[in-house]
């Protein structure tokens, strides 16, 4: 799948919010509650991870054992199978992330990895931030770290085993990571419970009026239809 630079994609606005670029990924096109899909830069992610795997193979002796199974012959193919299986979108319910069933190892059916999916509700999100192309190298000072990272945290995030910081969801290599971040906060503002504090709205509490959730659903459905229409026009 070719990569599309973020600056070539028109942005759509809803009530003045920075909502979403027009995405090329059609994986969620039949999702009934879809708001907006977001593209991964598959080519950039595959290039980075392939280099990283080769460096790990060359400098970590335990990886040499995999040569007995011809793993190096399938290294790049494994990276592609894994990376191209992932998709992400915003729905009425929350952030939806899916990794489709995919091949692995030598590509035979008994090595297939199963489908994985996760939805993070907006009202559970405590933080959503972008780590944009950090300085330094990813491995052995020879591979530039060119991938942006989006970290989504909830109350269950924190320090995990071994003292490593654990996020609810991590997305590496989105075409427009900042558009995704702004869109998540825009959606969170619309569904935040009474008394919630959303960073982009300061410290003003949100007090929903009676029937407001029904209004939210109708508004989000309208947004979804407008984005679908825009994507159809972009494809023509």
C-alpha positions as CSV (number, residue, x, y, z in Angstrom):
1,X,0.0,0.0,0.0
2,X,1.5,3.4,-1.0
3,X,2.2,6.0,1.6
4,X,0.3,9.3,1.4
5,X,1.9,12.4,3.0
6,X,-0.3,14.1,5.5
7,X,0.0,17.5,3.8
8,X,-1.7,16.1,0.7
9,X,-4.8,15.1,2.6
10,X,-7.6,17.7,3.1
11,X,-9.0,17.9,6.6
12,X,-12.7,18.0,7.4
13,X,-14.0,20.1,10.3
14,X,-17.0,19.5,12.4
15,X,-18.2,22.5,14.6
16,X,-14.7,24.0,14.2
17,X,-12.9,20.9,15.5
18,X,-9.8,19.4,13.8
19,X,-11.4,16.1,13.1
20,X,-9.8,13.8,10.6
21,X,-7.8,13.5,7.3
22,X,-9.5,11.7,4.4
23,X,-8.2,8.1,4.9
24,X,-7.4,5.5,2.2
25,X,-7.9,2.5,4.5
26,X,-11.3,0.9,3.6
27,X,-11.1,-1.8,6.2
28,X,-13.8,-0.2,8.4
29,X,-16.1,0.9,5.5
30,X,-18.9,-1.4,6.7
31,X,-18.6,-0.5,10.3
32,X,-22.0,0.7,11.4
33,X,-20.7,3.2,14.0
34,X,-17.7,4.5,12.1
35,X,-16.7,8.1,12.6
36,X,-13.3,8.2,10.8
37,X,-10.6,5.7,9.9
38,X,-6.9,6.7,10.1
39,X,-4.0,5.5,7.9
40,X,-0.8,3.9,8.9
41,X,2.3,4.7,6.8
42,X,2.8,1.0,6.1
43,X,5.9,1.5,3.9
44,X,7.7,3.6,6.4
45,X,6.8,1.2,9.3
46,X,7.9,-1.9,7.3
47,X,11.2,-0.3,6.3
48,X,12.0,0.7,9.9
49,X,11.0,-2.7,11.4
50,X,12.9,-4.7,8.7
51,X,16.1,-2.8,9.4
52,X,15.6,-3.3,13.2
53,X,15.0,-7.0,12.8
54,X,18.2,-7.4,10.7
55,X,20.3,-5.6,13.3
56,X,18.8,-7.7,16.1
57,X,19.5,-10.8,14.1
58,X,23.1,-9.8,13.4
59,X,24.1,-8.6,16.9
60,X,22.0,-10.9,19.2
61,X,23.5,-14.4,19.1
62,X,20.3,-16.2,20.3
63,X,18.6,-15.1,17.0
64,X,21.1,-17.1,15.0
65,X,19.4,-20.3,16.1
66,X,16.5,-19.3,13.9
67,X,18.7,-19.8,10.8
68,X,18.0,-23.5,11.3
69,X,14.3,-22.8,10.5
70,X,15.2,-20.5,7.5
71,X,13.8,-17.6,9.5
72,X,16.0,-15.0,7.7
73,X,14.5,-16.0,4.4
74,X,11.1,-14.9,5.7
75,X,12.1,-12.0,7.9
76,X,10.9,-9.2,5.6
77,X,7.7,-11.1,4.7
78,X,6.9,-11.6,8.4
79,X,7.3,-7.9,9.0
80,X,4.9,-7.1,6.1
81,X,2.3,-9.6,7.2
82,X,2.3,-8.2,10.7
83,X,2.3,-4.5,9.9
84,X,-0.3,-4.6,7.1
85,X,-2.7,-6.5,9.3
86,X,-3.3,-3.5,11.6
87,X,-6.1,-0.9,11.3
88,X,-7.4,1.9,13.5
89,X,-10.5,4.1,13.4
90,X,-12.7,6.3,15.7
91,X,-16.2,5.0,16.2
92,X,-19.1,6.2,18.3
93,X,-18.0,3.8,21.0
94,X,-14.3,4.7,21.1
95,X,-10.9,4.1,19.5
96,X,-11.1,0.8,17.6
97,X,-7.8,-1.0,16.9
98,X,-7.7,-4.3,14.9
99,X,-5.0,-6.7,13.8
100,X,-6.5,-9.1,11.3
101,X,-5.7,-12.8,11.1
102,X,-2.3,-13.0,9.4
103,X,0.4,-15.3,8.3
104,X,3.6,-15.7,10.3
105,X,6.9,-17.7,10.4
106,X,7.1,-19.7,7.1
107,X,3.6,-18.7,5.9
108,X,1.9,-22.1,6.3
109,X,-1.6,-22.2,7.7
110,X,-0.7,-23.8,11.1
111,X,1.6,-20.8,11.8
112,X,-1.2,-18.2,11.3
113,X,-1.8,-15.7,14.1
114,X,-5.4,-15.0,15.1
115,X,-7.4,-11.8,14.9
116,X,-7.0,-9.3,17.7
117,X,-9.2,-6.3,18.4
118,X,-9.6,-3.7,21.1
119,X,-11.9,-0.7,21.7
120,X,-10.9,2.0,24.1
121,X,-14.0,4.1,25.2
122,X,-13.6,7.8,25.1
123,X,-14.8,8.3,28.7
124,X,-12.0,5.9,29.9
125,X,-9.2,7.9,28.2
126,X,-7.1,9.9,30.6
127,X,-4.4,11.0,28.2
128,X,-3.6,10.9,24.4
129,X,-0.3,12.3,23.3
130,X,2.1,12.1,20.4
131,X,5.8,11.4,20.6
132,X,7.0,12.8,17.3
133,X,10.2,11.2,15.7
134,X,12.3,11.3,18.9
135,X,16.0,12.2,18.5
136,X,18.5,9.4,18.6
137,X,18.6,5.9,17.1
138,X,16.4,2.9,17.8
139,X,19.1,0.3,17.9
140,X,22.9,0.3,18.1
141,X,23.0,4.0,17.0
142,X,22.6,3.0,13.4
143,X,18.8,3.0,12.7
144,X,17.1,6.5,12.8
145,X,13.8,6.4,14.7
146,X,11.5,7.9,12.1
147,X,8.1,6.7,13.4
148,X,5.8,8.9,15.4
149,X,4.1,7.2,18.4
150,X,0.7,7.9,19.8
151,X,0.2,6.8,23.5
152,X,-3.4,6.3,24.8
153,X,-3.7,6.0,28.5
154,X,-6.6,5.0,30.8
155,X,-6.8,4.6,34.6
156,X,-5.3,1.1,34.2
157,X,-2.1,2.4,32.6
158,X,1.0,2.8,34.6
159,X,4.3,1.1,35.5
160,X,4.2,-2.6,34.6
161,X,6.5,-5.4,35.2
162,X,10.2,-4.5,35.1
163,X,9.4,-0.9,35.7
164,X,8.4,-0.3,32.1
165,X,5.7,2.2,31.5
166,X,2.6,0.5,30.2
167,X,0.0,2.3,27.9
168,X,-3.5,1.2,27.2
169,X,-2.8,1.4,23.4
170,X,0.3,2.4,21.4
171,X,0.1,3.3,17.7
172,X,3.3,3.6,15.8
173,X,3.7,5.2,12.3
174,X,0.3,6.9,11.7
175,X,0.3,9.1,8.6
176,X,-1.1,12.0,10.7
177,X,-0.6,11.3,14.4
178,X,-1.6,14.9,15.4
179,X,-4.9,14.7,13.5
180,X,-5.6,11.5,15.4
181,X,-4.8,13.1,18.7
182,X,-7.0,16.1,18.1
183,X,-9.8,13.9,16.9
184,X,-9.7,11.8,20.0
185,X,-9.9,14.8,22.2
186,X,-12.8,16.3,20.1
187,X,-14.7,13.0,20.5
188,X,-14.0,12.8,24.2
189,X,-15.4,16.3,24.7
190,X,-18.7,15.2,23.2
191,X,-19.1,12.2,25.5
192,X,-17.3,13.3,28.7
193,X,-19.4,12.5,31.8
194,X,-20.6,15.2,34.2
195,X,-17.7,16.8,36.1
196,X,-15.0,15.4,33.7
197,X,-12.1,17.7,32.9
198,X,-10.8,17.4,29.3
199,X,-7.3,19.0,28.6
200,X,-8.4,20.8,25.5
201,X,-11.3,22.5,27.2
202,X,-9.5,23.7,30.3
203,X,-11.1,23.0,33.7
204,X,-14.7,23.6,32.7
205,X,-17.0,20.7,33.8
206,X,-19.3,19.2,31.3
207,X,-22.8,18.8,32.5
208,X,-25.0,16.9,30.0
209,X,-28.6,18.0,29.8
210,X,-31.5,15.4,29.8
211,X,-31.5,13.6,26.4
212,X,-28.0,14.8,25.5
213,X,-26.7,11.4,24.9
214,X,-29.4,10.8,22.2
215,X,-28.3,14.1,20.6
216,X,-24.7,13.0,20.7
217,X,-25.6,9.8,18.9
218,X,-27.5,11.6,16.2
219,X,-24.7,14.2,15.8
220,X,-22.0,11.5,15.5
221,X,-24.0,9.5,13.0
222,X,-24.3,12.7,10.9
223,X,-20.5,13.3,11.2
224,X,-19.9,9.7,10.1
225,X,-22.1,10.0,7.0
226,X,-20.4,13.3,6.0
227,X,-16.9,11.7,6.3
228,X,-18.0,8.7,4.2
229,X,-19.3,11.1,1.5
230,X,-16.0,13.0,1.6
231,X,-14.0,9.8,1.2
232,X,-16.2,8.7,-1.8
233,X,-15.5,12.1,-3.5
234,X,-11.8,11.8,-2.8
235,X,-11.7,8.4,-4.5
236,X,-13.3,9.6,-7.7
